[in-house]
Amino acid sequence: MRADLLKKELSIFTFGDLLSHFPFRHIDRTQLNTVNEINAATEYVQIAGVLLSFETMGQKQGKRLVAELKDKTGVIELIWFQGLGWVQKLLQTGHSYLVYGRVSFFNNQPQIVHPEIEILLPEQPVAKKYLEPVYPTTEKLKAKGLGGRQLSKLTQALLSQIHEHNIPEILPDDILCQLNLISRFHAFRQIHFPQNNEAYEAAVRRLKFEELFISQLRMQMIRSRRHRFSKGVVFDTVGDLFNTFYKEHLPFELTGAQKRVIKEIRSDTARGKQMNRLLQGDVGSGKTIVAVLLMLLAADNGFQSCLMAPTEILSRQHFETISALLEKMKLPVRILTGSTKTAERKRILNELAEGEIKILVGTHAVIEDVVQFNNLGLVVIDEQHRFGVAQRAKLWEKSAVPPHVLVMTATPIPRTLAMTAYGDLDYSVLDELPPGRKPITTVHRYESQRSKVMDFIKTEIEKGRQIYIIFPLIEESDKMDYENLMKGYENVKAYFPEPKYWISMVHGRQPAEQKETNMKRFVTHDTQIMVSTTVIEVGVNVPNASVMIIESAEKFGLSQLHQLRGRVGRGAEKSYCILLTGSKLGNDARERIHTMVTTANGFEIAEKDLQLRGPGEIDGTKQSGALNFKLASIVQDREVLELSKNIAASVLDVDPDLTSAGNLPLKNFLNQSPQGIIWSKIS
């Protein structure tokens, strides 16, 4: 029964799980205090004394148990408001007790409310020899007698029965010496029942490093094995298509970052090993042109390419961009989505199977079983976190030899997060914007300044510009979102009446066809204003749109605000992002708004977002096993993460399969359970 509760409430299935259920703080009960030592600065005390008296006082809500404890220097009052019956059974006047708790004062007299109390036996040592752990628990467990104190007793009983061979060392001796780390066995003992703060810190340092090191080792081994053993198609020719486009049709000079990334990719694809590369770059950094050049490289070597995007709108945008870029190249580009007509679909499927189509752009439709390629050599996935692992894998199963994979994201990923969540991928960053892109001016305005903001919009529309007005999407409250949007839409119409102004509206409740039509009207400049929820965050490219208004901007995350801002500033005109908020802002919201106004660097914004929200909230990392750390934090422990990455790399450089005698314990650990500790099941 208790075992079932531990499984359900705390995911404690084995003795190993219990040992890895770490205390969140410790109480120092190694010292004994006296009553006369207590002063205004005293926080917690532990006092041994004789119980002089106890009595129940007050009625109903005011009922309390008051006792007096005397040591050799004075008397202190003990008070309980809850559990009076249980405490009374424990108390006997004239007996010795050990009490511990937080000191407070009433009428200048010290007292302890709800102290921990235990009978002090004559042979019992008064002070503990270790810091006392306080464990995370739940109300259900407390109700069944499995609160923090009981978990402490369970853990102590377990530790008294195990020896060094039960928790063998897994780190090589040279790493232990280099970093001055304590043994694994002692780290587990000292993290639960440390002799002092220094011992606790040494245990935490050891176990944090181990967590991050094992994580890095796992991912670097996956990547190393792929580099050494996975087969991949060979792009060894840089031919006419690539060279002609590069020399004659490239619409602008490539940035240094783009040239560097293309060089990395060319090196990857020529080795005969499957490329698996993450390409991240801020909005507008030129990821698409990199993908196009890579597709031309594939075509030069006789292979087909497929670009998969999460939405029909984004797929169509990619298709139109790529078709326009390759217009003079006479290279067939096709698009396949859920709305492709039957006759067109049939023709595309035939041409794909025959190898006539060299570049296919599409949505999830491209992974259907009926879609068969002649010789797929390259897969490009845009905004990959919106696809499941199984969906992505379906694409590279369409070729006997796995195609090269380029995963693109416009969501800047902090370096520490990329190292942990995407460490098995090779990693390229476009950290320069193409020349000529004008910076977007971002300002913060309060609701009280709305009329001035609307007047500014009118002047921009008179210049021929277009405007986005975005409302927040709060998933738990679909109805409220819809009502807010409709109310906002009516307000905008009141400021911008038809027929002088025309407005498109897009939201999640609309049928896909209506959504598509309304977006198209904005793209083709039939409407000047787009009122929308965040469905336009990815996938609309309107160079003429110069103003982004974000309503209730305090309700958005930093990365989302940055993504929305990236919808403007795509043309030659000066662009603006206006963050509208209420007058009362919390500290985090104020910090987000300040960050947006003061920086345009997506990577700085992503780092700040990581600090404010934590890794579990960043797009695409919620399910990442790489982030399930018990102790380590990729925000607070960056230095340890960097160190663990470098040491893992140096270990694998010398011994890639961990076959040396010194590394065998590591190899055995990695081949065991995810935690690496094998224990019998808790019955």
Stockholm file with secondary structure:
# STOCKHOLM 1.0

chainA/1-683         MRADLLKKELSIFTFGDLLSHFPFRHIDRTQLNTVNEINAATEYVQIAGVLLSFETMGQKQGKRLVAELKDKTGVIELIWFQGLGWVQKLLQTGHSYLVYGRVSFFNNQPQIVHPEIEILLPEQPVAKKYLEPVYPTTEKLKAKGLGGRQLSKLTQALLSQIHEHNIPEILPDDILCQLNLISRFHAFRQIHFPQNNEAYEAAVRRLKFEELFISQLRMQMIRSRRHRFSKGVVFDTVGDLFNTFYKEHLPFELTGAQKRVIKEIRSDTARGKQMNRLLQGDVGSGKTIVAVLLMLLAADNGFQSCLMAPTEILSRQHFETISALLEKMKLPVRILTGSTKTAERKRILNELAEGEIKILVGTHAVIEDVVQFNNLGLVVIDEQHRFGVAQRAKLWEKSAVPPHVLVMTATPIPRTLAMTAYGDLDYSVLDELPPGRKPITTVHRYESQRSKVMDFIKTEIEKGRQIYIIFPLIEESDKMDYENLMKGYENVKAYFPEPKYWISMVHGRQPAEQKETNMKRFVTHDTQIMVSTTVIEVGVNVPNASVMIIESAEKFGLSQLHQLRGRVGRGAEKSYCILLTGSKLGNDARERIHTMVTTANGFEIAEKDLQLRGPGEIDGTKQSGALNFKLASIVQDREVLELSKNIAASVLDVDPDLTSAGNLPLKNFLNQSPQGIIWSKIS
#=GR chainA/1-683 SS CHHHHHHHHHCCCBHHHHHTSCCSEEECCSSCBCGGGCCTTCCEEEEEEEEEEEEEESCGGGCEEEEEEEETTEEEEEEESSCHHHHHHHCCTTCEEEEEEEEEEETTEEEEESCEEEECCTTSCSSCSSCEEECCCCHHHHHTTCSHHHHHHHHHHHHHHCCGGGSCCCSCHHHHHHHTCCCHHHHHHHHHSCSSHHHHHHHHHHHHHHHHHHHHHHHHHHHHHHHHHCCCCCCCCCCHHHHHIIIIICSSCCCHHHHHHHHHHHHHHTTTSCCEEEEEECTTSCHHHHHHHHHHHHHHTTCEEEEECSSHHHHHHHHHHHHHHTGGGTCCEEEECTTCCHHHHHHHHHHHHHTCCCEEEESGGGGSTTCCCSSEEEEEEESGGGSCHHHHHHHHTTSSSCCEEEEEESSCCCHHHHHHHSTTSEEEEECSCCTTCCCCEEEEEEGGGHHHHHHHHHHHHHTTCEEEEECCCCTTCHHHHHHHHHHHHHHHHHHSCTTTSCEEEECTTSCHHHHHHHHHHHHTTSCSEEEECGGGTTTCCCTTEEEEEETTGGGSCHHHHHHHHTTSCCSSSCCEEEEEECSCCCHHHHHHHHHHHHCCCHHHHHHHHHHHHCGGGSTTCTTCGGGCCSSCCTTTTHHHHHHHHHHHHHHHHHCTTCCSGGGHHHHHHHHSCSSCCCCCBCC
#=GC SS_cons         CHHHHHHHHHCCCBHHHHHTSCCSEEECCSSCBCGGGCCTTCCEEEEEEEEEEEEEESCGGGCEEEEEEEETTEEEEEEESSCHHHHHHHCCTTCEEEEEEEEEEETTEEEEESCEEEECCTTSCSSCSSCEEECCCCHHHHHTTCSHHHHHHHHHHHHHHCCGGGSCCCSCHHHHHHHTCCCHHHHHHHHHSCSSHHHHHHHHHHHHHHHHHHHHHHHHHHHHHHHHHCCCCCCCCCCHHHHHIIIIICSSCCCHHHHHHHHHHHHHHTTTSCCEEEEEECTTSCHHHHHHHHHHHHHHTTCEEEEECSSHHHHHHHHHHHHHHTGGGTCCEEEECTTCCHHHHHHHHHHHHHTCCCEEEESGGGGSTTCCCSSEEEEEEESGGGSCHHHHHHHHTTSSSCCEEEEEESSCCCHHHHHHHSTTSEEEEECSCCTTCCCCEEEEEEGGGHHHHHHHHHHHHHTTCEEEEECCCCTTCHHHHHHHHHHHHHHHHHHSCTTTSCEEEECTTSCHHHHHHHHHHHHTTSCSEEEECGGGTTTCCCTTEEEEEETTGGGSCHHHHHHHHTTSCCSSSCCEEEEEECSCCCHHHHHHHHHHHHCCCHHHHHHHHHHHHCGGGSTTCTTCGGGCCSSCCTTTTHHHHHHHHHHHHHHHHHCTTCCSGGGHHHHHHHHSCSSCCCCCBCC
//
